[in-house]
């Protein structure tokens, strides 16, 4: 629970004690009114795995195999928290079940106090989620298969807003993790795919997994995730499917007892297809015991398949062995595909007309005419960027979020507040076929030059990465933004036919309009039916206001003269 502490009101040196006494005597309502509350300390949240399985104790000796559980702290503040903090571990719940050691993170020191408790201390908590320490857990000597216990973690930090009326420590939410001796160890076998397919190529995926643990698994969940360029045509009735801009995810619940020491494969192999839009894609396939799979964070709606039931059948069986790997890291495999394909990124620009002082909106960007989608889903970097050079005689009044101003030569600019002559705008990590990047810039026309043109180029994500290796038509990667064009704008250096689905989108040609007017004839607007709104000339507005004031004064004098004549 967050605690708010009132801020002490400034008091003069003379009479300060008396004023404080009066505030306290007036009760809590008076104190709150006289002293606004200070910003509350953040509520730190402790976390980690809900449950950790341990290798059974090896009676024959040798180094025990340990499992690791990371204990985390979430700091919701935007900045790091500077101050001493302490985490206390209550180990009484795992006495006789597990031996506990610590692997603290940077700047953290941990000390055990016998077998019943431990303390970790530090002086900084970074914003967001961070791992404070790892718990190194091994089965205790004499522990039996299935033995379990819990470790409870609590914390406190020195409060940055501590006052005589506030708690001296910032709050933590406690955390409890469960430890169990023994368990299944589901291991996914890596499949030998052709990693350089051609569009339309299909491959069989005979998913195979083993249970190398010390007990059976009561049901499993097979998770299949494949990026936009891949497809699995089969839709099983015991699988739930979700699809977003980049991924399709299938979670398939398979019932049955999957015995320790046995290997299983699907009754019928899956079919993995590289579609016509494939380029750089990933296929991730994993297996987990039922009931241990966390709920998906995606907000996309899931749909149940309408096909047959996906089943797994035994392939081999071997006696269970102790001391084998129980690490969850081998539950999943992934395959990366590089498909020989192309994507045509087509730039588009805009036009505007207006008098000196008018502010207009220019829309520009690029369109992916396919056939491939382009994504950097492993690195998470931008796939391209829009490079916009501002027309002569104009100043940028507003730029899209994420666009960075650079010098006219494309060099880094220390000044990020004043308008720049050129802007670099990164595209997303993934651009779908049929998608693209649409940008909107506010431009003030400082000088009404005839046909002032700015350049729009879709290029590599960095200034040193000019080319797009997947794009077979670099000629349509450039377009223009024209202000006060004499003929409604002209073609880009290498024009291309307009793309379907939108005026000017990806055409490489500026939309056409009569000189100085929009498609509706309104001055100071665009050839796109008025999408470039003008705020008007300040000089003209001042003249209008002056004329109205003069007219009002003249009418008042005229009315007064008439009244005098009647009198």
N, C-alpha and C positions, 0 to 999 in steps of 0.2 A: 504494500500500500504506500503510495506516495505521500510524504508529509510536507506540508507547506509551513514555512517559518516566517513570521512577520519581520519586516525590516524596522530597525530602530530609527525613529525620527530624529533629524538633526536638532540638537539643543544648544543654546548659547552656553558658554562656559559659566557665566554667573547664573545661579538659580537652576542649574541643570538637574541637581538631585531632587529639588522640589518638583520640577516639572515631571520628572520620571515617576515620582511617587503619585502625583495627580493622575497620570495616565494609567498606572496600575490600579489605583483606587476606582477609576471610572469603569472598570470591567472590560471584558474581552471585546465588546462591540466598539468601545471608544478607542482601544488600542488598534483595532483593525482599521478604523476610520482615520486615525492619526498617522498610522505607519503602514504603507502599502506592502503587500507580501513580497518577499524576495523570490527569485526564481527557484523552483523546487529542485532538489537533487534528483538525478535520474534514478530509476529503479533498475538495478542490475539483475539480469536473469541468468541463473546457473543452468547448465544443460549438459548433455552427453547421451550415450546410447541407453535406451531403456533397459536392455538386457545384454549380457556378455556371456558366451559359453566358454568354458575352460577345458583344456585337455585333461583327461583323467590322470591322476598321479601315477608316475612310472615307478612301480615297485622295484624294478631291476636296477635302479640308479640311473646315472647320467644326468646331463643338464636338463632341468625341467623346461618344457615349452610353455611360453607365456602368451597370453592374449593381452591386447592393448585396448583401453577405453579412454578416449580423450574427454577431459572435463573442460567445458567452455564457459565463457561469460559473454553476455550480450550487453553492450553499452549503447542505449538508444540515442545518446546525444550525438550531435554532429562533430564535436571535437573530443579529443582524448581527455580522460579524467586523471588529473594529476593529484595524487594523494595516496597515503598508505592504505592498503587493503589486506584482509586476512581471510583465508578459506580454512574451515575446520572440517575434518573428515571423521565421522563416527564409524569406526570399523568393528564395533561389537557384533553387528549383524552377520559378519562373515567369519567369525572366530571358528576355527576347525573346518572351514569350507575353503578359504582362499588365503594365500599369502600375498601381501600388497607391497609393492615398491613404487617409486615415483620417478617420472621423467619430466622435470619442470621445464617450462618455456623460458625464453630470454627474460632476464630481470626478475625471475621468480625463484625463491628458495623454499624448499620443503623439508620438514623435519618430522619423523615419526616419533611417537611417544608410546613405546612398547608396542603391543599388538592391538591396542584398543582405540587409538586415535592418532591423528597426524594433523599438522598445520602447514599451510603454504602462505607465504607473504610476498608482496610486491608493492611497487609505488606508482604504477601507471596502468590504466585500462584504456586501450585503443577504442575508437568508435566502432560500432558494429560488433560482429562475432569474432572472437579470438579464443584460441586454445591456451588455457593457463598451465595445465599439466596433463601428462598422460599417466594413467594408472597401469602399472605392469602387474598383471594378475596371473597367478599360478595356483593350481589345485594344492591344497594343504595335504601334508602327509596323513594318511588314514582317512581321508575324505572318500565318500562312496559316490558311485554313479547316481546322478539326480539330486545330490545335495545342493541346497541353494541358500542364499542369504542376500542381504541388502547393505549398501553403503550409502549413508546420508551425508550430504554436503551442505554446509551453511556458510554465509559470508557476511562481512561487514567492512565498510570503508569509512575513513575519516570524512565527515561532512564538510563540503566547501561552504555551506551556508549556516554553519553552526553558530548559534547565538544562545544567550541564557534562556530563551523561550523555545529553542529548537532542539531536536534530538542530536546528539553528538556524532551519530553514525548514519551514513546513507544506507537506504534499505536494499537488501538482496532477497530474491525469491529462492528458497531452498530447492534442492534436487536430490532425488533418490534413484539409484541404479541397482538392478538385480544381477546377481552373479550365480551361474549354474554350472555344476561339474558335468561334463559330457554333453553330447548333442550331435545332431547330424552335421555333416560337412558336405554341402552340395557343390560340386565342381563342374563347371561348363567346359566342354571340349571345344577347342578351336577348329573351325571348318576351313578346308582348303579351297577358297574361292578363287575365281579368275578376277583379279583386282583391276583389270583394264578392259572392261566389256565395251561393246558397241551398243548404241541405242536400240532397244527392242530385245536385247539378249536376255535369256532366261537361264537361271541356274538353280539346281536343287540344293536345298538346305536341310539335310537330315540332322536336326538338332539332337545332340547326345550329351547326357550328363551322368554323373556318378555321385553316390553317397559314400564318402570316405570317412564318415564320422563314427561315433561309438553308439549311436542309437538310430532308430528309424525316423523318417520324416513323415508326419501325418498330413499328407497333401502338399502340393507344390504350386507355385505361381510362376509361369513362364512369361517374361516380359520381352517384347519385341519392339524396338524403336528404329524407324528408318526415315531418312530425310527425303525431301520432296522429289528428288529424282529417281527414287526407288519405289517399288510396289510389291506387295504380297497379295495375289489375287484371291486366295482362299480367305473366307470370312467365317470363322468358327462360332458356333452358338454358345460356347462357354468362354468366349473372349469378349472383352469390352474395348471398344476402339475410340480413340480421341484423335482429332486432327487439328493442327494450327497452321500458321504461315510456313513453318519450316519442317515440322515433324508429324509423323503418324505413330501413335503408341498403342500397342495391343497388350492387354493384361489378361492372360489365360489361366483360369483356375482349373487345375487337374487334380481330381480326387484319387485317393488310394494311399496305401502304406508303401513308402519307398525305402526299402530295407538298407541297413548299413552294410557296406561292402558290395552293393549291386550297382550295375550300370544300366541306364535306360536310354531309349531312343524313341522318336515319334513313330506312331503306327504307320504314318505316311509322311514322307518328307515335304517340307514347305517348298514353294516356288518363289524365288527372289528375282524380280525383273528390273532391268535398267530401262526406264521409260525414255520417250523421245526428248524429255526435258532434263535428263541426267547430265551431270558434269563432274562435280566433286561431291561425293556423298558418303554417308556413314550408315552402317547397319550394326546396331547394338543388341545383343541377345544375352539374357541372364536368367538365372533360376534361383528361387528362394523358397523356404518353407512357408506354407500357408499360415497366415496370422502374424507374420513378421514383416510384411511389405507395408511401408508407410503409404498413406493416401497421397495421390498425385497432387502437386501444387497447381497444376493447370486448371484454369477456369472453363476450359472448353467442355462442351457437353459430350458425354460418351454414348456410344450406340452399341447394342449387342449384335453380334453377327447372326446371320440366318442360315449358315451352312451346317455341316456335320459337327460332331463333338471332337475336339482335339484330344487325342489319347497318347499316353506314353507306355511303352511295353518294355519288359526286361530284355537286356541284351546279353549281359553276363552276370554272374554272381560269384563273389569271393568272400572268404571269412573276414569278418571285421578285424581290424588291427588297431592297437592302441598307439598313441604317440604320433599319429599322422596329422597333417595340416588341417587345422580348423579355421583358418583365416577366411573371412568373408570376401577378401579381394579376388578369390578365384571363382566366384559365382557368376562372373560376367565376362564376355568376350566382345570384341568389336572388329568390324572389317571396314576398311576404307577403299572406296572405288574411285577410279579416275577414268571417266568415260570420254571418248573422243567426240566432242560436241562443240557447238558455238552458240553465242548469244549476241544479238545486235543491239547495242546501246545507242539510241538516237537522241541527240540533243534538240531542245526546242527553246525558242526565245519569245519575245513579245515586242509590242510597240506602244508608245504613248505620245500624246500631244498636249501642250499646255503653254501658257505664258510664263515669263520669268516670275519666279516666286511660287508657282503652283507645285503641289506635291502629288505624285502619282504612285500607283502600285504596279510593279512589273512582276509578272509570273514567268518563271523559267525553270529548267531542269532537264530530265531525260526520261526516256521510256525504253523498257526492255522488250524488243520485238521478238525475243526468243531465237530458236526454239528452247534453249536450255534456261534453267534457273541458275543463278550464280550465288554461292554462299561460302563464307569462310567460317563454317560452324565449329571447326576445331580451334582456330586461333582467336576467333571473335573479333577480328579486325574488319574495317570497312572494305567493301569490294571495289569501290570506285569513289570519285569525288567530282563535284561540279565546280569548275574554275570560272568565276565571273569577274570580268573587267568592266568597271563602271563607265558609262558613256561620258564623253567630255562635256563639261558644263553642268554636270549633275552631282549631287551629294547624297549619299545614303543616309536616310533618316531612321530606318529600321531594317534590321537583318534577321533572318531566321535563327533560332537558337541552335548553337553548335557550329555556325559559320564563323570562320576566323579571318579577320582582316590581315592582309599582308601588303607589302610595298608593291609598287607598279611592276617591279622586276620579280616579284614572288618571294622576297626575302622576309624573314621573321620581323615582326613589329612589336616593340616594347609597349607602345601606346595602344591600349585596347578600348579606350573610351571615345576618342575622336574618330570620325568616319575615315575609312580607308579607300584607296583607289581600286582595290582588288580584293576578292573574297574567295576562300576555299571552303567548300561545304561537303563534309563526308557523307557518303551514302550509308545505309544500314549494313549490318553483317550479312544479310541475305536479301537478294532482290529476285522476286518471283518472275517467271515468264508472264508478260502482260503487266507487270508492275513497273516501278521506277521511283524517281524522287522529284517531288513538286515543291518548289520554293517560291517565296513571296518577299520582294524587297520594296521598301518605301524609298522613292527617289524625289528629291527636291530639285526642280529645274532652276538653276542659278542664272544660266544664260540660255536664251531660247535660240540655240544653234540649229540650223536646218540639217536634218539627217545625221545628228550625232549618234554614233553607234557604239555599243558595248559588245564584248565578246563572251559567249557562253560555250564552255568546252566540258564534255564529260571525259574524264581521264582516270589514270591510276590514282590510288588514294593519297599518295605523297607527291610533293613537288618534284621529287627525283624519280617518280614512277609515272611517266607520261603515258605509256601505252596500256592497252587492254588486250592481253594475249588471247582472250577467248573471242574477241570481236573481229569478224572477217570484213567489216565495212567501216573502216576508220573515216571515210569521207563524210559520213553524216554525224560525226561526233561533235560538230561545231555548229552553232547558230548565233543569232545576234539579237540584241535589245536596242531598238531604234527610237530616238526621241525626235518628234517633229519631222518625220520623214516626208519628203515632197510627194512621193507616190505611194504613201501608205506602207512603206517598208519594202525591202528587197530581199532576195534570197541570201542565204548564207554562202560562204565560199564554195561549198559543195552541196547544193540542195538535193533533197530526196523527196519522193512523192509523199503526201500526207498519210499518216498512219490511220488505220481504222479505229473508231471508238472515241474520237475527240478532236476538236478543232485545234490544229497546230501542234498537238501532242506528239513529240518525236518526229515532226515533219522536217526539221532542219530549215524551215522557212517561217518568216515572221508573218502573222496573220495580216491580211490586207484591209485597208480602210481608206477613205478619202483623206486628203491632206488636212491635218489640223482638226479632224473630227473623228468620232467613233462611228460604229456601225449604225448608231441611232442619230448621228448628227450632233451630239453634244460635245462642245469643245472641252479640252483637258481630259479626255478619256481615251480608252483603248479601242483597237479594232475588234475586240472580243465582246462587243455589246456593252461596254461601259464598265469593265472590270478594273480599269485603272482610274480610280476616283481622284478628282482634283479638289484641293482645298481653296483655290482661288488666289488672286494677287493681293498682297497686303496693301499696296498703293491704291488699288481700285476700291478695296473695302474702306479705306480711310476717306477717300473722296466721297463715297456714298454716304457715310456717316455725317460728313461736313455739310453736304447738300441737304440732308434731312433736317439737320439742326437749323440751317439758315431758313428753310421753308417754314418750320415751326415758329421761329421768331417773327418772320414777316406776317404770318397769319395773326399772331397775338397783337402786333402793332396795329394791323388793319382793324381788328375788332374794337380796340380801345378808341381809335379815331372815330368810328361810327357812333359809339356811345356818347362821345363828346358833342358830335353834331346834333344828335337827338336832344341832348340836354339844352 
